[in-house]
Amino acid sequence: MDISLFLPLLFLVLLVPLFLQARKQRKQMTEMQTMQNSLTEGDVVITIAGVRGTVVDASYEETVDLEIADGVVTTWLRGAIRQKVTEEHAETHEAETTGEASDAPSLEKPSLEKNDN
């Protein structure tokens, strides 16, 4: 096989996945920006820091105010909002915090004692 035929094929094999990945990332970025721009009061969100809160004021262009506890309101950049919490996600979180989740990993500490049987 001649190398002049192999090089275009090699470039095609390497460039097509790069193009598809860039396209996928661009689509995810636009979906994220759309979600962040569509936030309204009452939406429950999770930030990139893992803080869960309720949007109390979304009237500003670049920021949103989140209530993270009763009476505790903080201001966040819209870009710091990672996701809106859906009802399904909220039910899962509630089950985990009340201890109803049966498949939750155990957090017991291992024993440091040696068994010399």
C-alpha positions as a Python dict, from the first residue, in 0.01 Angstrom:
ca = {
    (1, 'M'): (0, 0, 0),
    (2, 'D'): (130, 341, -95),
    (3, 'I'): (189, 590, 190),
    (4, 'S'): (18, 867, -7),
    (5, 'L'): (-311, 676, 34),
    (6, 'F'): (-250, 595, 400),
    (7, 'L'): (-193, 953, 526),
    (8, 'P'): (-534, 1096, 423),
    (9, 'L'): (-703, 794, 580),
    (10, 'L'): (-501, 844, 901),
    (11, 'F'): (-598, 1213, 918),
    (12, 'L'): (-962, 1120, 868),
    (13, 'V'): (-952, 861, 1145),
    (14, 'L'): (-793, 1111, 1385),
    (15, 'L'): (-992, 1423, 1297),
    (16, 'V'): (-1346, 1283, 1288),
    (17, 'P'): (-1356, 1191, 1662),
    (18, 'L'): (-1209, 1531, 1752),
    (19, 'F'): (-1475, 1706, 1548),
    (20, 'L'): (-1755, 1499, 1703),
    (21, 'Q'): (-1625, 1561, 2056),
    (22, 'A'): (-1604, 1937, 1999),
    (23, 'R'): (-1959, 1935, 1866),
    (24, 'K'): (-2083, 1741, 2170),
    (25, 'Q'): (-1910, 1983, 2411),
    (26, 'R'): (-2056, 2284, 2230),
    (27, 'K'): (-2405, 2135, 2257),
    (28, 'Q'): (-2362, 2066, 2630),
    (29, 'M'): (-2235, 2421, 2684),
    (30, 'T'): (-2535, 2578, 2513),
    (31, 'E'): (-2774, 2354, 2712),
    (32, 'M'): (-2602, 2458, 3036),
    (33, 'Q'): (-2621, 2828, 2947),
    (34, 'T'): (-2988, 2793, 2851),
    (35, 'M'): (-3064, 2631, 3187),
    (36, 'Q'): (-2870, 2898, 3376),
    (37, 'N'): (-3048, 3180, 3191),
    (38, 'S'): (-3392, 3026, 3247),
    (39, 'L'): (-3369, 3013, 3628),
    (40, 'T'): (-3676, 3147, 3803),
    (41, 'E'): (-3774, 3205, 4164),
    (42, 'G'): (-3854, 2881, 4342),
    (43, 'D'): (-3620, 2660, 4137),
    (44, 'V'): (-3411, 2426, 4349),
    (45, 'V'): (-3054, 2412, 4217),
    (46, 'I'): (-2714, 2264, 4295),
    (47, 'T'): (-2402, 2476, 4250),
    (48, 'I'): (-2062, 2362, 4127),
    (49, 'A'): (-1952, 2370, 4492),
    (50, 'G'): (-2225, 2119, 4581),
    (51, 'V'): (-2443, 2368, 4766),
    (52, 'R'): (-2814, 2303, 4728),
    (53, 'G'): (-3043, 2604, 4744),
    (54, 'T'): (-3365, 2764, 4628),
    (55, 'V'): (-3358, 3059, 4389),
    (56, 'V'): (-3516, 3359, 4563),
    (57, 'D'): (-3415, 3631, 4314),
    (58, 'A'): (-3319, 3574, 3951),
    (59, 'S'): (-3376, 3929, 3827),
    (60, 'Y'): (-3008, 4012, 3786),
    (61, 'E'): (-2832, 3944, 3457),
    (62, 'E'): (-2517, 3776, 3591),
    (63, 'T'): (-2612, 3657, 3941),
    (64, 'V'): (-2886, 3475, 4131),
    (65, 'D'): (-2970, 3482, 4501),
    (66, 'L'): (-3002, 3140, 4664),
    (67, 'E'): (-3154, 3058, 4999),
    (68, 'I'): (-2934, 2778, 5132),
    (69, 'A'): (-3096, 2760, 5478),
    (70, 'D'): (-3389, 2929, 5648),
    (71, 'G'): (-3313, 3301, 5630),
    (72, 'V'): (-2964, 3254, 5477),
    (73, 'V'): (-2949, 3408, 5130),
    (74, 'T'): (-2627, 3408, 4926),
    (75, 'T'): (-2546, 3554, 4586),
    (76, 'W'): (-2397, 3329, 4315),
    (77, 'L'): (-2287, 3381, 3958),
    (78, 'R'): (-2523, 3212, 3713),
    (79, 'G'): (-2226, 3021, 3576),
    (80, 'A'): (-2183, 2854, 3916),
    (81, 'I'): (-2519, 2678, 3889),
    (82, 'R'): (-2454, 2318, 3782),
    (83, 'Q'): (-2807, 2178, 3762),
    (84, 'K'): (-3171, 2221, 3849),
    (85, 'V'): (-3302, 1963, 4092),
    (86, 'T'): (-3592, 1766, 3950),
    (87, 'E'): (-3857, 1598, 4163),
    (88, 'E'): (-3701, 1256, 4098),
    (89, 'H'): (-3361, 1379, 4219),
    (90, 'A'): (-3522, 1545, 4521),
    (91, 'E'): (-3700, 1220, 4620),
    (92, 'T'): (-3373, 1026, 4594),
    (93, 'H'): (-3193, 1285, 4807),
    (94, 'E'): (-3474, 1283, 5064),
    (95, 'A'): (-3465, 903, 5088),
    (96, 'E'): (-3089, 910, 5141),
    (97, 'T'): (-3106, 1170, 5418),
    (98, 'T'): (-3386, 990, 5605),
    (99, 'G'): (-3204, 657, 5588),
    (100, 'E'): (-3456, 482, 5364),
    (101, 'A'): (-3199, 401, 5097),
    (102, 'S'): (-3109, 35, 5144),
    (103, 'D'): (-2818, 30, 4901),
    (104, 'A'): (-2631, 316, 5067),
    (105, 'P'): (-2269, 235, 5144),
    (106, 'S'): (-2176, 169, 5504),
    (107, 'L'): (-1963, 434, 5670),
    (108, 'E'): (-1836, 219, 5955),
    (109, 'K'): (-1471, 259, 6045),
    (110, 'P'): (-1256, -54, 6015),
    (111, 'S'): (-1126, -204, 6334),
    (112, 'L'): (-757, -145, 6406),
    (113, 'E'): (-727, -446, 6637),
    (114, 'K'): (-535, -751, 6513),
    (115, 'N'): (-670, -1100, 6541),
    (116, 'D'): (-383, -1333, 6628),
    (117, 'N'): (-579, -1658, 6619),
}
